[in-house]
């Protein structure tokens, strides 16, 4: 049995978490930028549509498999192997959907095949990283993303402006990272056999809904509008990638702190976190509006024109989403993990309806502002639910609701 190290301090844990998220986001941003630079807008739009399945299915994995395992299990070796097996199976589904959509949309088959390999490796690497952080091995977990980044950059030194090279380098990094993750998990997990935690289907839906609106818009908008809508949305999502790191890091940072907050102060904390995150995301995103034509084309190639049209709306959408994170974080502590799930499903469906309607009229801006309107509409609903749930939860916090 591997000797368990001294428990990682909260500060070091957060540092490794931020580093892991930054490296992971960086590899994906680099892939998207290079594909956008080297592909025609139609081909890039097809690839953007295919890549939608990966974050959606990874989100479902987080809710159905990764988080229940890490939160409700001692992570024995049998559980860890089963988690990685589920991750690989889900990656195969994502890879199949990715290839079918890219090829059906007229995208490059060679790029699709390479990205499919990376999709399978990505889900395994994601599962291994969750397990390693759950085993209090954050340095090893972040090391997986470092391997990915180093291999990807090394591969790109061979051929910088080739879409095939970009996809190949990304997939090679993902594959080696996944292999290293598998070895690390088998090394650090205890050999004791144990029953696996039960899956919580609501958690899976929760994660998919959180990731779904914008990603589904990339997939569905070209059905009624042009494929340039998908290219523009994906380009804007790439430029806004740093905000995902901010929101993910914030969730990790406040989870432990909220356990120490008096239940009577939860409402104030929810407002404070939401407003603070909204301000930070706005300050980090608004400078993107100053990107000129030359720099934009250097970053995203032909897709910059479509990206420029939708960027203001997606900045607004991301700021509104950041504001809702305050109530969302708190509600996971005082109520349940899936508070308001059904109205969010309904709002997501209505938002996608607006996106499709605008795209059918040939308006990329309209499709993007439909997404922004959906995010804005959710803000008062979240805060109203925060008010109601925190008022109802005054008194000792139920132990079963502290899973975060």
N, C-alpha and C positions, 0 to 999 in steps of 0.2 A: 504494500500500500504506500502511496506517495504521502510523505509527511506534509501536513497542512501548515502553511506559513502563518505568521502573525497576521491578524486581520488588517486589511488595508484601511488607512484613515479616510475619513469622508472627503478631505481636500484632495488627496492623491487619487481617490476613486473618481472624483469629478474631473480631474485633470486627464486621466486616462480615457474617461468617457468622451470628453471633448475632443481629444486627439483622435480617438477611433472614429467618431462621427465626421470630423473634418477630413481625415484621409479617405473615408468611404465616400463622402460626397465629392471629394476632389477627383477620384477616379472616374466617377460617373459624369461629372461636369467636363472633364478632359475628353472623354469619349464623345459626348454630345457635340462639343465645340468642333472637334476634328471631323466628325461625320458631317456636320453642317457646312464646314469649310470645303470639304472635298466632294460632296454630292450635290447634284442639281436639286432644286427645291422639291420637285415631285418625288424623287427618290428619298430625300430626307423626310418628307411627309409620310411616306410609306413606312420607313423605319420607325418614325415617331409613333405611328399607330401600333406597330408590333411591340414596341417596348412598353406599352401601357400595361400589358398583362403581368410583367414582372413585379412592379410595385404593388399591384392589386393583390396578387397571390401571396407575396411576402407579407403584406398587411394581414391577410387572413391567417397565415402561419403564426404570426406574432400573437394573435388573439386566441387561436385554437390550440396551439402547441407550445410555442416558446414561453409565453408569459405564464400559463398554468404550470408548466414544468418547473420554471425557475422560482415561482412564488410558492407553490404548494408541494414541492418535492424536495427530498434530500439529494437529488441528482446522483443516484447510484449509476453504475456503469450500464445496467440494463435500460434505465430510463434514457440516458444520454444517447445510446446507440439507436433506440427507437425514435428519438427526436430527430436525429440526423437522417434516419431512413425516411421519415415523413417529409423532411425537408427536400431530400433528393427526389422523392416521388412527385412532390409539388413542382419542383424545378423542371421535371420532364413535361408536366402539363403546360407550364409557362413557355417552355421551349417550343413545344408543338404549336401552341397558339401563335407564338411570335412568328415562326416560319410561315405558317399558313396565311397570316394576315399580310406580312410583308410581300410575299410572292403574289398573293391575290391582288394587292394594290399596285403591282408593277414595280416593286422595289428590287434591289440587287440580290440574287439568290446566294452568292458567295458570302456577302455580309450577313445575311439572315442565318446561314449555317453556322458561322463563327459566333454570332450573338447567341444562338441557341445553346452552344457549348457553355458560354459564359453564364447563361441563365440558370442552368443546372448547378454550376459551381457556386453561383451567387447565393442560392437558397441554402446550400450546405454550409458555406462560410458564415452566413447570417446566423444559422442555428448554432454553429460552433462558438461564435462570438457571444451569443446570449448565454450559452452554457458556461463558458469560461468566466464571464462577468458574474454569473450566479454562483460559481465556485470560488468567488473572491480571487480570481486571477485576472484582474483588469489589464495588467501589463501584457500578458500573453494574448488576451483578446484584442488589444490595440495592435499588437505585433502582427496579427493576421492582416489587418488593413495596411500596415507598413509593407509587408511582403507584396501585397497586391500592387501598391503604388510603385514600388521599386521595379518590379518586373514589367509593369505597364510602361513606365518611362524608359526603361532600357530597351524594350521592344520598339518604341517609337523613335529611338535614335537611328534605327535602321531605315525607316521610311515614314517621314512625318506627314506628308500630304496625301496618303493613300487611305481610302475608306476601309479597304480590306486589311491593311496594316493596323489601322486604329482599332477595328473590331478584334483582330487577332491578338494584339497586345493586351487589350482589356480582358479578353477571355483567358489568355494565358496567365495573367496575373490572378484572375479569379480562381482558376483551376489549381494553381500552386498554393494559393491561400486556403482554399477548401481542403486540400490534402494536408497542409500543415495543421489546420484546425481539427481535422479528424484524428491525427496523431496526438495532438495536444489534449484533446478531450479524453481519448483512451488512456493517456498517461496520467491525467489528473483526477479523473473520476474514481470514486471508491468502487471496489469490486463487489460490494454487497448488492444482492438482488432485491428488488422492491417493486411494488405495484406502481404503475404509472398514474399520474394525476388525471382526474376526469377532465375531458375537454369542456369548455364553456362556450357554447355556440354563440351566445350573445356577445362575448368578447371578440370573436372573429368578425361578426357583423360590425361591431363598433370600430374596429381598426379599418375595415374595408370602407365603411362610410366616410371615415376621416380622410382616407387617401383617395376615395373614389371620384368625387365630383369633377375635379380638374382632369384626372387621368381618363375618365370616361368621356369627357368632352373632347379630348384629343382623339379618341377612338371613333366617336360617333359623329362629330361635327362634319367630317368629310362625306358622310352619307347624304347630307342635304346641301352642303356647300362644297367648296373646292378643297383639295388636299393641302393647299397652302394654309388653311386654317390650322390644321394639325401641326404643320411646320412652325407657324408663328407661335402657337401656344407652347410647344416644346422648347422653342428658343427662349421665350420669356421665362419658362420654368427653370431653364439652365442658368440664366442670369440671376435669378432669385434663389439659387441653390443655397447661398449662405444663410438665408432666413430659416431654412429647414434645420440647419445646425443650431441656430439660436433657439428655436422652439423646442427641439429635442433636448438640448442641454438644459434649458429652463425646466422642463418636466423632471429631469433627473435631479436637478438642484433643489427644487422645492419639495420633492416627495418626502425626504427625511424631515425637513423643517416643519411641514404641516402636521406631522405626528405630534409635535411639541406645542402646537398652537391651541389655546383654549377654544372649545367649540363655539363660544359666544363671539369670538373674533374672526370666525371663518369668513363671514360675509365681507368684512372689511379687507381681509387678505385677498379674497377673490377679486374684488374691485381693484385693489392696488396692483396685483400681479398682472391683470388684464390690461390696465392702462399703461403700466410700465413696459410690457412687451410690445404693445401697439406703438408706443413712442420709439422704442429701440428699432423695431422693424421698419418703421417709416423713415427714420434717420439713415438706416442702412440701405434702404431701397431707392429713395428719391434721387440720389446722385446718378442712378442709372439713366434717368431721363436726359442727362446731359451728354450721353454718348452720341457722337456725330456719325454721319454716314460712313466716313472712311473707317473709323474704329469699329463700327458695327459690322461692316462687311468683312473686316479682318477677323473678327470674332466668329461670326455666324454665316459668312458667305452670302449666297443668294437668299437665304431665309431671313436675313436681317430686315428686309422691307416688310415682310409679314409680321415679324416680331415687333417692329417699331409701332405698328398699328395697335397691337394688343397690350403692350407693356404697361401703359398707365392704368388700364383697368385691372391687370393682374397685380400691380403694386397695391391698388386699393383693396383687392380681394385678399391679398396676403396680410395687409394691416388689419383688416376686419377679422380674419381668422386668428391672428395673434391676440386680439382683444378678447376673443371668446375663450382663449386658453386659460385665462384666470379662473372664470367660473368652472371650466371643465376640470382643472386640476383639483379644485376644492370639492366639487361634487363627487369625485372619486373617493374622497375621504369621508364625507358626511352622509352620503347616500349609497349609491352603487355605481359600478363601473359603466353601466349602460344607461345612465339617466337621460331621458328624452330621446331614446334611440328611435322610436317610431316617428316622432315628428321630424327628426333629422332625415330619416329615410324619405318622408313625404317632401320635405324641402329640397332634398337632392334631386328627386324625380322632377319636381317643378322647375328647378334650375336647369336641368338638362333639357327639358322641354323648351325653355327659353333659348338655350344655346342652339338647338336644332332649328327653331323657328328663325332666329337671326341668321344662321348660316345659310338657310334656304333662300334668304333674300340677298345673299352675296355679301353680307356684312361681317367681316372679321371683327371689327370693333364691337358690333352689336353682340356677337357671341361672347366676347370677352366681358363686356359689361353685364351680360346676363349672369355670368359667374360671379362678378363683383356684387351684383344686386342680391344674389342668393346668400353670399357671405354676410352682407350688411343686414339682411333680414334676420339672420340668425343671432345677431348681437343682442337685441332687446329680449329675445326669447331665452337666451342663455342666462342673462342677468335676472330676468323674472323667475326662472327656475332656481337660480342661486338664492334669491330672496325667500322663495317658498320652502326650499329644502333646508336651508340653514335655520330658518325659524322653527321648522318642525323637528330639527335635530338637536335643539338645545338640551344640554345635559351630557352625561358621559357618552363618548363615542363607542358604538358597538365594536367589539374586537374583530368581528367577522368582516367589518368594512374597512380595515386598515391595511388591505393588501396592496394599495397604491397602483 
